[in-house]
Amino acid sequence: MKLSARAHSIEPFHALAIGQAAAGMESAGQRVIKLSIGEPDFGAPAAVREAMRTVMDGRPLPYTPALGISELREAIANFYLNRHGVIVDPARIAITSGASAALLLALAATTDVGDEVLMADPSYPCNREMVNAFGGVVRLAPTSPATRYQLSVEALLDTWTDATNAVMIASPSNPTGTSIEPTELAAMCQIARERNAWRIVDEIYLDLADDAADGSTAQTVLAHDPDAIVISSFSKYFSMTGWRLGWAVLPEELVEVFERMSMHYFLCASAPVQFAALAAFSPEALAECESRKVELLERRTLVLATLEGSRLQVHAIPDGAFYIYIDVSATGLDSWTFCERALAEAHVALTPGRDFATETADTHVRLSYAASREDLIEACRRLSEFVATLPEVRA
Ligand SMILES: Cc1ncc(COP(=O)(O)O)c(C=O)c1O
């Protein structure tokens, strides 16, 4: 029997090979420090876990409405108001099985065969595969340390073609942990809007972005572009990766489309998880998430301090999420070999750039600092010992 062309062309997660090798080493009794993992190490807030215990009291838990339970849509709208100062009509919020389902629905709703979707190189790998799944064409915009490996107005204009139908942006980004300045983001959105293109803005790491210098919270794109398609999730800020719950804030014209598509593709997101997630907005849970954000910032500071001056170079200091995108070219190794050898010799797992990028595929690795401080200190020590074994590279 034949497989679809899509099945043949879907890329593997290269990090998987590193993960499998790490698992093999661990089962052989070695202590591997995994800084390759894109999820917080805290687990769901205590109030959410408690709420889940209550929800699982034997009640029947039928399907929910396709766009989610109204209480949760309202709670998210309140969160936008209280945290970000923007008014969002709960009717424009669609609850999904993680940001992944929201991204898939956004692309399903907007992409026809041949439509181009513009995004930064590097960016979150699944976006490319989701665009491909709908016959869209990925257009990667080059980035550089000057734009902190993020999309910029200049790169957007240079990469734009008549077929550009959507721009996908993540701020802060995976794998770089860097954000786009609000004015730059607003300008890009305005250009795209004027050219009749969708703006799909992934804010999954927004609440893990550093506060502005004046102490204000990082701004949502909705403050500038209320009709952007905004993607978010309980996975990162609320540390609920395995719970599989996210949302999209939609422009009016997409709400009914999303509802139909959600119904056909998913019926609804998990009912018990939706009910339990209401507790994520309780004052205790929010306080817990805020203190974790502070902890992540301290871990970042710790890792950056150890990397400073080493051959593991950080050209763009992150300001959010829990990633550092590191240029390893001064070690003389390409990033894939670096990851393989760092695992084999230092027992530290990292993610190679080829999962995210074309331009920096062979030069960069992603380090996730969502690990205990103790592990981070030990990993940095091991990495620095490993790098010291590598011959100096002549410029
Ligand atoms: C930028 C970005 N968007 C979306 C996702 C998917 O998240 P979720 O767990 O909510 O499906 C991830 C996960 O790592 C991510 O990094």
The ligand as an ORCA input file, in Angstrom:
! r2SCAN-3c Opt
* xyz 0 1
  C       6.992     28.126     19.514
  C       6.153     26.964     19.890
  N       4.870     26.927     19.466
  C       4.071     25.889     19.747
  C       4.526     24.819     20.498
  C       3.590     23.681     20.778
  O       3.113     23.765     22.083
  P       1.912     22.945     22.711
  O       2.522     22.051     23.743
  O       1.015     23.953     23.340
  O       1.246     22.202     21.620
  C       5.835     24.817     20.978
  C       6.358     23.690     21.752
  O       7.522     23.565     22.051
  C       6.676     25.927     20.668
  O       7.944     25.987     21.083
*
